[in-house]
Amino acid sequence: MTESFDTKLLPDALLHDLGVTEPSEIDLDVLAWRVGATVRRHRLRDCEARVTGFNDRAIITVTDNVAPTRQRFSIAHELGHWYHHRGYALTCRSVEIGSADAARNDAERVADRYAADLLMPAYLFHARLKAAKASDWTGVRAVAKEFCVSPLAAAIRIIESDRYPLLLVCHDAQGRRWFKAANSLQGRCFPRPDLDSDTPAFALLYGHREQQKPCSSPGLTWFERGLASQIPVQEHSMSDGNSIYTLLLLNTKDLDRRASR
Ligand SMILES: [Zn+2]
């Protein structure tokens, strides 16, 4: 795929150019117009969003039967394709937008990165994380609301920021689908493939019981081996009706202490 390298059209440059100083000022229709794209919202059957371009103009179409936060992420994702993959007509299915699943192709990951940079720019997002803790779903939802994104999109961005020793694990009835760890935990924690029946996450998957607050669980319920299996972990899960998303917060001081023994 071809790459466009006009740095003035990168997310931070666009947002600064438009004078955006608050998350509420991130207007995707205006940003799209700034890069030559028009956004249309109507029902799509075979995909969630698509971008069709000709010369310097593009039309981005997003399906209107998903939540507004999801529509925003999909539009930003298509703007990512418009920047990085100009000259290609792209259609994106739901599973290709806004996931941390490493099995997706590079183009989808690149478009998601652009979307996250546009909707949750580092210069606003990091300041927000400094102001209040967001290491469980209650905190993550508050951040998501402020930036008008889904809790899942905010959680992935928070983990990528490496602000907390946090993992996000996604399970469904077939077992673990994917997980994403903060950089500070890379290579130190590998979650079990199946949910332990003693965890609130398991109750949420099979009993549909909401987990209102995070709780502490033995590390062994989440990690088969390694130092992470020897210390308690804070877990908090939410469901989207199909999958369970669990935030696991580790105590890195405990990890480091055990590692030095
Ligand atoms: Zn895509």
Residues whose N, C-alpha, C, O or C-beta is under 5 A from the ligand:
A	BS01	ZN	C92 E96 E108 A111
